[in-house]
Amino acid sequence: MVKYEGVFILKPNMEEEENKSQIERITGIIEDNGGKIDKIDEWGQRRLAYEIKKNKEGYYTIINFQAETDLVNELDRTSKINENIIRHMIVREEN
């Protein structure tokens, strides 16, 4: 398995419970497809460098995980579809 880091920016106007459920949805996709979560780092509400979909702030979450390429493609696909995720990026970590 390869190590990855995923950054997910959620909509700022959601309740704390909604943020938790969105993060659980992302981690569920990782675990259900054979991946392993190493660390979840919630940065919380931050100001964006520029407006994204008329939002000036976002809820930042960084997830470090291990997975195969197919899982990363599925996670990318579902993140694009999810309307509560305004931006995401998944990068491979250097060893």
C-alpha positions in Angstrom: 0.0 0.0 0.0 1.0 3.6 -0.7 0.8 6.5 1.7 -1.4 9.4 0.8 -2.5 12.7 2.3 -5.9 14.1 1.5 -7.0 17.6 2.2 -10.8 18.2 2.2 -12.4 21.6 2.5 -16.0 21.4 3.6 -18.7 24.1 3.3 -18.4 26.6 6.2 -22.1 26.9 7.1 -22.6 23.3 8.2 -23.2 22.3 11.8 -20.5 20.5 13.8 -22.4 17.2 13.5 -22.7 17.6 9.7 -18.9 18.1 9.5 -18.3 15.0 11.6 -20.7 12.9 9.4 -18.9 14.1 6.2 -15.5 13.2 7.6 -16.9 9.8 8.7 -18.3 9.3 5.1 -14.8 10.0 3.7 -13.0 7.7 6.2 -15.7 5.1 5.6 -14.9 5.0 1.9 -11.2 4.5 2.7 -11.8 1.7 5.3 -14.5 -0.1 3.3 -12.2 -0.3 0.3 -9.3 -1.8 2.1 -7.4 1.3 3.1 -5.9 2.2 6.5 -6.2 5.6 8.2 -3.1 6.8 9.9 -4.1 10.2 11.1 -7.0 12.7 10.9 -6.1 16.3 11.6 -9.1 18.7 11.7 -7.9 22.3 11.3 -11.4 23.7 11.6 -12.8 26.9 10.1 -10.2 28.9 8.1 -10.3 31.8 5.7 -9.7 30.8 2.1 -7.0 32.5 0.0 -9.7 33.2 -2.6 -13.4 32.6 -3.0 -14.5 29.1 -3.9 -18.2 28.7 -5.0 -19.0 32.0 -3.3 -17.5 30.8 0.0 -14.8 32.9 1.8 -14.2 30.3 4.5 -14.0 26.6 4.7 -13.7 23.7 7.2 -10.3 22.1 6.6 -9.6 18.4 7.3 -6.4 16.6 6.5 -6.5 12.8 6.4 -3.3 10.7 6.1 -4.0 7.2 4.9 -2.6 4.1 3.1 -4.4 2.7 0.1 -4.1 1.3 -3.4 -4.6 3.4 -6.5 -8.1 2.2 -7.2 -9.3 3.5 -3.8 -7.8 6.9 -4.4 -9.6 7.1 -7.7 -12.9 6.2 -6.0 -12.3 8.7 -3.2 -11.6 11.4 -5.8 -14.7 10.5 -7.7 -17.0 10.6 -4.7 -15.4 13.9 -3.4 -16.2 15.5 -6.8 -19.9 14.4 -6.5 -20.3 15.4 -2.8 -21.8 18.9 -2.8 -20.6 19.6 0.8 -16.9 19.3 -0.2 -16.0 22.6 -1.9 -12.4 21.5 -2.7 -10.2 18.5 -2.2 -6.7 17.3 -3.1 -5.1 13.9 -2.6 -1.3 13.6 -3.0 1.1 10.7 -2.6 3.5 11.2 0.3 7.2 10.8 -0.2 8.9 8.0 1.7 
